[in-house]
Amino acid sequence: MQRDQLADFLRRRRETIRPSEVGLADGPRRRTAGLRREEVALLAGMSVDYVVRLEQGRSSQPSTQLLGALSRALRLSDDERDHLFYLAGHRPPPADGVARLARAGLVRMLDLLGDNPALVLSDLGEILAQNRTSALLTGELTGLSGDRRYIAYRWFTEPTARALHPPEEQDHQSRQLVADLRAVAGRRSGDPTVTGLVERLQAASPEFRRRWAEHEVAVRRADRKTMLHPRVGRLRMNCETLVTPDLGQQLLVLTPADAETRDRLDLLRVLGTEDFPAGTPAG
């Protein structure tokens, strides 16, 4: 671990980012060039004290999870992210590894989308990054670990994961998740990450096992769905999925399908995260 180089790199990257680039207000009396340390800590989901120790070269070795969070908070390019991992004494995660990170270009698009909920997913349904409005809508989902990081696994093994969808749409959501996973399994034939997930889902869920045997295949694209938010009620959303050329990551953008939903999203952004129910599920 190259503590001094790591400290210098983090400090200089922090100083190059304007608050408006990450959805924060510039404020009238900013004395710091770029972001404040408190703002980096907020965006990365870590303590201010740890950010300070990192920038002063006094920290313990950060985990790969923390490095991924810092990469997103500081909007690092793919090359900068890899450099960060090397300075911290880790190898960058492989393109298809378990600890995958959202591509830098997709993270920048999240910032540009602003008021519309948007998130970056792996082809297996891991939520790699989400903007503020997405987190308000579904809860923060980028820190999940183990099989819980896969949308399909939560959907078929945790009853509360379906609470965000009305009963009349849950069958469609189940079929869509299984059909999309079938397409990934065909494209990544023999990949132990994919086959392992399918085997664990078959063991854990009779419903998944039955639907998997039907062998339906469909890649997730445009869709419309209804979401039931515990604070603002029913939301009708248009969903558009954009994929990277290698099909490894997806940018999912949700836009209001009617004026009532647009007004309710505006209200949700005003309410913010105060009293957001802990563990609110998403599918």
N, C-alpha and C positions, 0 to 999 in steps of 0.2 A: 504493500500500500504506500503510495507516494503522497503523504499527508500535505506537504507544503504545496505541491503542484495541484492537488485536489482542491485545497483551500483557495488558491489563486484562481483556478478555473471557475469554481462556483461563484466566487465574488464577482468576477468580471462578467459572467453570463447574467447574473442578477442585475448588474448595473446597465446592461444593454436593453432591457425590456421595459417598455412603457406600460404603466398599469392598464391603459385602455386596450392593449393587445391581449390581455388575459381577462377582460371583463370587469376590471376594477376602475373606480373613479380616480382621476388624477389628483383631485383635491387642490385647494388654493395655496397651501403652505408646505409643499414638499421640499425638504432639504436634501433628500437622497436622490442621486441619479438612478433611474430605473425603479425596481421594486424595493420595498423595505424587507428586512428579514422576517418580520411578522407576517408579511403578505406571502412570502415564499412558504413559510411554515403552514399557513392556512391552506394554500393551494396544494401543498404536498401532503397534508394531513399528518404533520409531525410537530413536535414541540419547538418553540422558538429557541429554547436553550440548546437543542441539538443542532439547529441550523447555525447558531453562533459558534458552537464548538467545531463544526465542520469547517467554517470559514476561517477559524483561527488555528486550524491544524491540531486540535486537541481531542478529536473524537475517536471513538472506537471504530472499527471497520464497519461501514454501513452495509446492510444486507442488500441483496439484489432487489428485493421488494421496495426498499427505501430509494434505491437508485432509480428504479422505474418511476416512482412517484416524483422524484426530483426532475427527472427528464421531462415528464409531462408538465410540471409546474414551470420550468424554465424554457419550455418550448424548444428543446434541443433538436437539431437535425439528427438524422440517423448516424452520421459520422461523429457528431459531438456526443451523442449518447454512448456510442461504442468507446470513445475516448474516456468518458466519465467512468465507465465500468473498469477499464484498464487502470486508470489512476487509483481506483478504490481497491485494486487487487483482485478483480473478478474478470472472468472471460465474458464478453457480451453474449447474451442468449442467442442461440441459433434461430434462424427464421421460423422454424416449425417447432421450437422447443416449448416446454411447459410454461416457462416464464416469459411469454411473448409480450412485446410492448407495441403499443399503437404506433403506426408510422407517423413521422413528424408532420408530413403534409396533411394527413387526415386530422391530426390534432389542431392544426391551424384552421382547417375548415370548420371544426367545432366552434372555434372562437368567432369566425365570420358569420356563422348561422345565428348566433346571438339568442334571440327570443324563441326560436323554434327548438324543441327538444331534439337532440341528436346524440348519437353514441357510435363508437367504433367497436366492432365485434370481430373476433376471429371466426374462421369458417366453422368452428365447432361450437360457436355461441358463447365464448368467453367475452365479457364486457371489458374491453381494454382501456377505454376512456369514455367520458361522457361530459357534456357541458352542464352548466348550472341548472338550466331549465329541465334537462333530463333527470338530474338528481332530485329536483323538487317533485317531479312527476312520479318517479319510481323508487326513490331512495338511492343512496350511494351504493353502487354495486361493484366498484372496481377493486375492492379489497378482499373479496371472497377467496377462499382457498379450497384445496381438495376438489372433489367432484362438485361441490356447491357452486363453483365458478361457472359451470355450464348451465345455460338456461334450461335445456331439456332435462337435465338431471333434477334440478329443483322442481320443475313442472310435474314430473312423474313420481317424485318421492316425497314432496312436502305439500300437504294439502293447502297450506296458506299461500303457496305460490300462485294459486289461481284466483286469489281474491281481487286482483286488479282487472279481471275480465268477467263480464256477465255470463251466467250459466249457458245462455243460448249460443254463445260464441266459443265456448271451451272445447267442444268437439273439433271445430275447425282449427283451433290453435294446436290441439294435440296432433291432428293429422299433418299439419304444416310442419311442425317441429320434427316429426319422424321422417317425413318425406325429404326434408332438407338434409337431415343427418344421413339418410340413405344415399343422397347424391354425393355428399362428402366422402362417405365410405367407399363408393365406387371410384371416385377420383383419386383417393389416397389409399388404394388397395394395398393391404399388407402393413400399413402404418400401425405400430403397436399402440400409439396414443388413441387412435380411432377405434381399433378393435377392442381395446381394453375398456373404453367408455361404453361401447355397445354391450359388451358382456356384463358389465356391472349394472347397467340399466335393465337388461333382461332378467338378471337375478333379483333385482330390487322391486320391479314393477310388473305385475301380470298384464296391466293395460299396455305398457310399452311392448312387452313380449308379443301380445296379440297383434298390435298394430305393425310391429316390425315384420311379422310373418306375412302381412298383406303385400309387402314389397312395393309400396307406392313411392314414387320418386318425383320430386319437384323442387327446383331451386327457388329460394325466397327472392321475390322481386317486389313489385308494387302490390299494395294491399290496403284495405280500410278496416279499422278495428275500433271497437268501443272500449274505453277504459273507465273504471270506476275508482275515482280518487276519494280517499276518506275525508278530504277537507272541502273540495270544490265540486264533487259529484261527477256526473256522467260527462265524458269527453269523447267526441267522435273524431278520430284522427285518420288522416291519410298517411300511409307509410310508404316511403320510397327507399329502396336499397340500391346503393352504388357499390360496386366491387372493384378491387384492385386488379390489374392485369393478370396476376398469378392466381386470382380467386382466393387468396389467403386471408384477406381482411375485407370487412364490409363497413360502409358508412350508412347507418340507418337514420333517416330524417323523418320526423313526424310533424305534420302541419295540420292546423285545425280544419275540419271538413265543413264547418258552418260558423255563423257569427256567434252563436251561443257558446260554442267551444272556445272560440277566440277570446271572448270576454272572460270565460272561466280561467283560461291560461293566464290572462293578464292579472286576474285576481290572485292566482297562485304565486306569480312572481312577486307581487306586493306582499303577500303573507310571508314569503321566504320559508326558512327552515324551522322557525320557532314552533315548538310542540309537534314536530313531525313524528308520527308514530314510529317507534323503534322497530326495525326489522320489517318495514313495509315491503312486501314481495313484489317482484316483477317477472313478467314472462316474455 
